[in-house]
Amino acid sequence: MVALLIGGGIVLGVIILAAGLMTAFRDGQSGTDRERMFAVGDCVVWNAAGTVVDRVSCSSPRAVNRVYEVVELTELARCVEVDGVERTVTLTSPHRAALCVGPKDLDPTTSINNVQRGECISSEMPPQRPHRVACTEQGARKVDARVDDPLPQNHPDAKQDCINAGAADSTLMFYYGAEGVVDGKREAHYRLLCLSDARG
């Protein structure tokens, strides 16, 4: 965790979701092959290096992730908006696409992807998975603000994102998002949650 000081000495911790959106690549598939191979609801696995994705039966013990959405490669940022998604997979071939992937058995309604100001998330930090909870739950963190496309977490003015969003009293900054390579350039699309203790 990286601590940042804001204004009157408020400490904000900066955390990148360790289990959060990662990128894998699979080359040499035609568009038709990909449509047959990957669809919403399919279960997928990675090799030991985490670089190749393959479809697997959802009844297989190897199946721990499933596809929640398939988007155009140029719309990689949309994966951040899909409840339940924790990884992105970019597919390169003439008909390029990105798979928005998350845990197979996750209830998407508990996901933090689209959490709003005033809602609460659990206090788990990576590698555990934070999720939406009632604000009365022990350890709940209240979302004081959500910032789409914030400054990079290591930017010297990153703390200003919470201040500018009206959340100067937040005590924790939590980042999550999608990264991938599109047309040879790395893209990163993040959201920032400005959090505080829900029970004051």
C-alpha positions as a printed Julia matrix, in Angstrom:
200×3 Matrix{Float64}:
   0.0     0.0     0.0
   1.19    3.49   -0.85
   0.15    6.22    1.58
  -0.65    9.69    0.32
  -1.25   12.75    2.48
  -4.17   14.99    1.66
  -4.8    18.44    2.99
  -5.18   18.22    6.74
  -3.09   15.11    7.13
  -5.67   12.58    5.96
  -3.91    9.42    4.86
  -5.18    7.67    1.76
  -4.01    4.17    0.94
  -3.67    3.31   -2.73
  -4.33   -0.28   -3.7
  -4.48   -1.92   -7.12
  -6.76   -4.95   -7.13
  -4.19   -7.72   -7.35
  -6.67  -10.24   -8.66
  -8.04   -7.52  -10.87
  -8.25   -7.17  -14.53
  -5.33   -8.77  -16.32
  -4.65   -9.46  -19.97
  -3.89  -12.64  -21.88
  -3.44  -13.13  -25.6
  -4.39  -15.8   -28.14
  -3.32  -15.42  -31.75
  -4.22  -17.13  -34.98
  -7.99  -17.53  -34.67
 -10.36  -16.44  -37.4
 -13.45  -14.47  -36.45
 -15.69  -17.48  -37.13
 -13.49  -19.76  -35.03
 -13.56  -17.29  -32.17
 -17.34  -16.96  -32.28
 -17.6   -20.74  -32.02
 -14.96  -20.85  -29.3
 -15.92  -17.93  -27.03
 -19.37  -16.66  -26.11
 -21.0   -15.11  -23.08
 -21.36  -17.83  -20.45
 -18.39  -19.92  -21.67
 -15.9   -21.04  -19.05
 -12.22  -20.39  -19.74
  -8.81  -21.37  -18.37
  -5.26  -20.07  -18.68
  -2.05  -22.0   -19.08
   0.53  -22.02  -16.27
   2.13  -18.84  -17.61
  -1.24  -17.09  -17.67
  -0.85  -16.12  -21.32
  -3.23  -18.33  -23.3
  -6.96  -18.74  -22.82
  -8.93  -21.82  -23.85
 -12.55  -22.81  -23.5
 -13.38  -25.59  -21.06
 -16.6   -27.2   -19.93
 -18.09  -25.31  -16.98
 -18.5   -28.65  -15.19
 -14.73  -29.16  -15.26
 -12.84  -28.62  -11.98
 -10.45  -26.46  -14.05
 -13.26  -24.02  -14.82
 -12.92  -21.13  -12.4
 -13.62  -18.2   -14.78
 -16.37  -17.47  -17.28
 -17.01  -14.92  -20.02
 -19.42  -12.17  -18.94
 -19.22  -10.09  -22.13
 -17.51  -10.07  -25.54
 -16.68   -6.59  -26.9
 -14.81   -5.1   -29.81
 -11.12   -4.79  -29.04
 -11.36   -1.02  -29.4
 -14.01   -1.03  -26.64
 -11.8    -2.7   -24.03
 -12.84   -0.07  -21.46
 -16.38   -1.49  -21.47
 -15.15   -4.53  -19.52
 -14.75   -2.32  -16.44
 -18.48   -1.58  -16.61
 -19.58   -5.24  -16.61
 -20.55   -6.54  -13.17
 -18.47   -9.54  -12.15
 -15.56   -8.91  -14.52
 -12.07   -9.14  -13.05
  -9.93   -9.91  -16.09
  -9.75   -8.97  -19.73
  -8.51  -11.15  -22.56
  -7.54   -9.54  -25.85
  -7.83  -11.74  -28.92
  -5.75  -10.82  -31.96
  -6.75  -11.86  -35.46
  -8.46  -10.12  -38.37
 -11.67   -9.82  -36.3
 -10.28   -8.71  -32.97
 -12.23   -8.83  -29.73
 -11.86   -8.59  -25.98
 -13.35  -11.04  -23.51
 -14.59   -9.64  -20.2
 -13.96  -12.47  -17.74
 -14.73  -13.06  -14.07
 -15.11  -15.82  -11.49
 -17.47  -18.57  -12.64
 -19.54  -18.73   -9.46
 -19.63  -15.04   -8.57
 -23.01  -13.37   -8.13
 -22.53  -10.32  -10.4
 -24.87   -8.23   -8.23
 -22.27   -8.33   -5.43
 -19.49   -7.07   -7.71
 -17.94   -3.64   -7.1
 -17.64   -2.77  -10.81
 -20.61   -0.38  -10.83
 -20.83    0.56   -7.17
 -22.16    4.09   -6.63
 -21.63    6.91   -4.14
 -23.32    6.05   -0.85
 -23.13    2.28   -1.35
 -20.69    0.14    0.64
 -18.12   -2.53   -0.07
 -16.48   -5.09    2.19
 -13.11   -4.41    3.74
 -11.27   -7.33    2.11
  -8.18   -6.33    0.21
  -6.34   -8.31   -2.49
  -5.82  -11.16   -2.91
  -9.3   -11.51   -1.39
 -12.21  -10.09   -3.39
 -14.05   -7.03   -2.03
 -17.79   -7.07   -2.72
 -20.91   -4.98   -2.13
 -22.32   -5.2     1.38
 -24.87   -3.45    3.58
 -23.38   -0.32    5.11
 -24.31   -1.66    8.56
 -21.99   -4.66    8.15
 -18.9    -4.79   10.36
 -15.89   -3.3     8.54
 -17.94   -1.94    5.63
 -16.35    0.88    3.66
 -18.63    3.59    2.25
 -18.09    4.89   -1.27
 -17.72    8.66   -0.87
 -17.06    9.07   -4.6
 -16.33    7.04   -7.72
 -13.98    8.57  -10.28
 -13.93    7.14  -13.8
 -10.59    7.41  -15.63
  -8.66    8.86  -12.67
  -5.06   10.0   -12.74
  -2.61    7.08  -12.47
  -2.23    5.92   -8.87
   1.46    6.94   -8.86
   0.75   10.44  -10.24
   1.83   13.17   -7.76
  -1.66   14.72   -7.92
  -3.61   11.45   -7.68
  -5.06   12.46   -4.3
  -6.75   15.43   -6.0
  -9.21   13.06   -7.72
 -11.01   12.37   -4.43
 -10.83   16.01   -3.36
 -12.23   17.22   -6.7
 -15.03   14.64   -6.45
 -16.12   16.1    -3.1
 -14.63   13.27   -1.05
 -11.75   15.04    0.74
 -12.57   13.17    3.97
 -12.05    9.75    2.41
  -9.45    7.58    4.11
  -8.74    5.02    1.36
  -8.31    5.14   -2.42
  -9.11    1.87   -4.19
  -8.32    1.39   -7.91
  -9.63   -1.28  -10.27
  -9.71   -1.51  -14.03
  -8.76   -3.13  -17.32
  -5.49   -3.19  -19.2
  -4.71   -4.51  -22.63
  -2.8    -3.99  -25.84
  -4.77   -2.45  -28.71
  -3.04   -1.83  -32.03
   0.36   -2.27  -30.41
  -0.32    0.25  -27.64
  -1.01   -0.55  -24.01
  -4.34    0.78  -22.81
  -5.39    1.19  -19.19
  -8.91    2.06  -18.07
  -9.39    2.45  -14.34
 -11.94    3.5   -11.78
 -11.14    4.94   -8.39
 -13.25    4.49   -5.29
 -12.78    7.09   -2.54
 -13.7     5.19    0.63
 -14.26    5.79    4.32
 -15.42    3.74    7.32
 -19.17    3.27    6.85
 -19.8     3.27   10.59
 -17.86    6.47   11.15
